[in-house]
Amino acid sequence: MSRLLLLLLTALTLAASLPARAGQSEIMVGTSGRMHATLITPDGPGPYPGVLVLHTSGGLREADLAYARALAKAGYVALVPAFLNAYAISYSRRQESFTTSAEPIYADLVSALDTLRQNALVRGGKLGAVGFSNGGYFAMWLAATGKVSAGVSYYGALSGAGSDVPQQRFQQAFAKASAPVLILHGTADRIVPVGAAKHLAGIVAAAGSVHELRLYEGATHEFERDLALDANQQAATDAWTRTTAFFGTYLSK
């Protein structure tokens, strides 16, 4: 069975008990309106909380859309921007997203959140962000600066692909008033060492901000996408449960 099929089956299983059907449309977002994004909505009048879903350094893939559809089935309006494509940043040039293009990307994502907030199906100002690897970095940044009410990082590229190992941006951004964050990371991650997640947790703790760190023994990078390993399957299931519970706590009325 292919990895993509396994992923889709997992997403469907996670949301199988929920009757809502997701609708999907393509829109443009960002400060200049040049960033393509996919909007995925539950089948109902709402209002619902909104969640920004942020992809890896590999760009927007079906896995991101599958995750967003599962969120929609769980009662969230999900917006999935192709933020690296808007800057023509490939995987080999991923460091640019954390350095020369970091501030413009951040500004575009803040603008995308405004678009999400204005959607008729979204409940007031209750917005969250969940990011994977590269996207996890930006989800944490948005939470640190209070642009969302809750942020989740799946194996976040928290050192900016090696461009900021001390995580100075997070040291400067996190404060007691920052939004709560959930940090999910595998101990066998060879792309982003687990020490990066532990370091961020220490920064957030020192700032006095609400946070939760969950480490998955034996899980690798992209654990919810590579389900060939038992450790990854277990991590994927637990991470989904924790993420929806986390959003349920901080994005509810």
C-alpha positions in Angstrom: 0.0 0.0 0.0 1.4 3.4 -0.9 2.3 6.1 1.6 -0.3 8.4 0.1 -3.1 5.8 0.4 -2.1 5.0 4.0 -2.3 8.8 4.8 -5.7 9.2 3.2 -7.0 6.1 5.0 -5.7 7.4 8.3 -7.3 10.8 7.8 -10.6 9.2 6.9 -10.5 6.8 9.9 -9.7 9.7 12.3 -12.8 11.6 11.1 -15.0 8.6 10.3 -17.4 9.2 13.2 -18.1 12.7 12.1 -21.0 13.2 9.7 -20.0 16.6 8.2 -18.8 16.8 4.6 -16.1 19.2 3.6 -16.4 21.7 0.8 -13.3 22.9 -1.1 -12.5 26.1 -3.1 -9.4 27.9 -4.3 -8.8 31.5 -3.3 -6.0 34.1 -3.3 -4.5 35.5 -0.1 -1.6 37.5 1.2 -0.7 41.1 1.4 -0.7 41.5 -2.4 -3.3 38.8 -3.1 -0.8 36.6 -5.1 -0.6 33.6 -2.8 -2.8 30.6 -3.8 -4.7 28.9 -1.0 -7.2 26.1 -0.6 -10.2 26.8 1.6 -11.9 23.7 3.1 -15.1 24.1 5.0 -17.5 21.9 7.0 -20.9 21.2 5.6 -23.1 23.4 7.8 -24.0 27.0 8.6 -21.3 27.5 11.4 -19.9 29.5 12.8 -16.7 27.5 13.2 -13.2 28.2 14.4 -10.6 28.7 11.6 -7.3 27.0 11.3 -4.4 27.9 9.0 -2.7 24.7 7.8 1.0 25.2 6.9 3.0 22.8 4.7 6.5 21.5 4.8 9.6 22.7 2.9 8.4 20.3 0.1 5.5 22.6 -0.7 1.8 22.1 -0.7 1.0 18.4 -1.1 -2.1 16.1 -0.9 -1.1 15.2 2.6 -1.8 18.8 3.7 -5.1 18.9 2.0 -6.1 15.5 3.6 -5.2 16.9 7.0 -7.3 20.0 6.3 -10.3 17.9 5.2 -10.0 15.9 8.5 -10.1 19.2 10.4 -13.2 20.3 8.4 -14.9 17.1 9.3 -14.0 17.8 13.0 -15.7 21.2 12.7 -13.0 23.7 11.6 -12.7 25.9 8.6 -9.2 25.2 7.2 -7.1 27.5 5.0 -4.1 25.9 3.3 -1.8 28.5 1.6 0.9 27.5 -0.8 3.3 30.0 0.8 6.6 28.7 -0.5 5.4 28.6 -4.1 4.4 32.3 -3.8 8.1 33.0 -3.3 9.4 30.4 -5.8 11.2 28.7 -2.9 12.1 25.1 -3.6 13.3 22.5 -1.0 16.9 23.1 -1.9 16.5 26.8 -1.1 14.3 26.3 2.0 16.6 28.4 4.2 15.4 31.5 2.4 12.0 31.0 4.0 13.6 31.5 7.4 16.0 34.3 6.4 15.6 36.7 3.5 11.9 35.9 2.9 10.9 35.2 6.5 9.3 38.6 7.2 7.3 38.8 3.9 6.0 35.3 4.4 5.0 36.0 7.9 3.2 39.2 6.8 1.4 37.2 4.1 0.3 34.6 6.6 -1.0 37.3 8.9 -3.0 38.6 6.0 -4.3 35.1 5.2 -5.5 34.9 8.8 -7.4 38.1 8.3 -9.0 36.6 5.2 -10.0 33.5 7.2 -11.3 35.6 10.1 -13.6 37.5 7.7 -15.1 34.3 6.2 -18.8 34.1 7.1 -18.4 30.5 8.4 -15.6 31.4 10.9 -16.4 32.1 14.5 -15.2 35.6 15.5 -11.5 35.9 16.1 -10.9 32.3 17.1 -8.1 31.2 14.8 -5.4 28.6 15.2 -2.4 27.4 13.1 -1.0 24.0 12.6 2.3 23.6 10.7 4.4 20.7 9.5 8.2 21.1 9.5 8.7 24.4 7.8 5.1 25.3 8.5 5.6 24.4 12.2 8.1 27.2 12.4 5.6 29.7 11.2 2.8 28.3 13.3 5.0 28.9 16.4 5.9 32.4 15.2 2.2 33.3 14.7 1.4 32.0 18.2 4.3 33.8 19.8 3.1 37.1 18.4 -0.5 36.5 19.3 -1.8 36.4 15.7 -3.6 33.1 16.5 -5.2 31.8 19.7 -3.4 28.5 19.6 -0.5 27.0 17.6 0.6 23.4 16.9 4.0 22.3 15.5 4.4 18.9 13.9 8.2 18.2 13.8 8.8 21.9 13.3 11.9 23.2 11.6 12.4 25.3 14.7 16.0 26.2 14.0 15.2 27.5 10.5 16.9 24.7 8.7 20.1 25.5 10.6 19.9 29.2 10.0 19.0 30.0 13.6 20.1 27.2 15.9 19.7 29.3 19.1 16.2 30.2 18.0 16.7 33.9 18.6 13.5 34.8 16.8 11.5 32.8 19.2 13.5 34.1 22.2 12.5 37.6 21.2 8.9 36.8 20.2 7.6 34.6 23.0 6.2 36.3 26.1 3.8 35.5 28.9 0.9 36.8 26.7 1.8 34.6 23.7 -0.8 32.1 22.6 -0.6 28.5 23.9 1.5 26.1 21.8 1.6 22.4 21.3 4.9 21.0 20.2 4.9 17.5 18.7 8.2 15.8 17.7 9.7 12.3 17.1 12.8 11.3 19.0 14.2 9.6 15.9 13.8 12.6 13.6 17.0 12.9 11.5 15.9 16.0 9.6 15.1 18.2 12.6 16.8 16.8 15.8 14.5 16.5 18.8 16.8 18.9 20.6 15.2 21.7 18.6 11.8 20.9 20.1 13.2 20.7 23.6 15.0 24.0 23.1 11.8 25.7 22.0 9.9 24.3 25.0 12.6 25.7 27.2 12.2 29.2 25.6 8.4 29.1 26.0 8.7 28.0 29.6 11.1 30.7 30.4 8.7 33.2 28.9 5.9 31.9 31.1 3.7 31.1 28.2 1.3 28.1 28.1 2.7 25.2 26.2 2.8 21.4 25.9 5.7 19.3 24.6 4.9 15.7 23.4 7.8 13.6 22.3 7.2 10.3 20.4 9.7 7.6 21.0 11.1 6.2 17.8 9.0 8.4 15.5 10.7 10.0 12.6 10.3 13.2 10.6 6.9 13.5 8.8 5.6 10.8 11.2 1.9 11.3 10.3 2.8 10.8 6.6 5.2 7.9 6.7 3.0 5.2 8.4 5.3 2.2 7.5 6.7 2.4 11.1 4.6 1.4 14.0 6.1 4.2 16.0 4.9 6.7 13.4 1.4 5.2 13.3 1.1 5.5 17.0 2.5 9.1 17.0 0.1 10.1 14.2 -3.0 8.9 16.1 -1.9 10.5 19.3 -0.9 13.7 17.6 -4.3 14.0 16.0 -6.1 13.4 19.3 -4.0 16.0 21.1 -4.3 18.5 18.3 -8.1 18.4 18.2 -8.3 18.5 22.0 -5.9 21.4 22.1 -7.9 23.4 19.5 -11.1 22.4 21.2 -9.8 24.0 24.4 -8.4 27.2 23.0 -10.6 27.8 19.9 -13.9 27.2 21.6 -16.3 30.0 22.5 
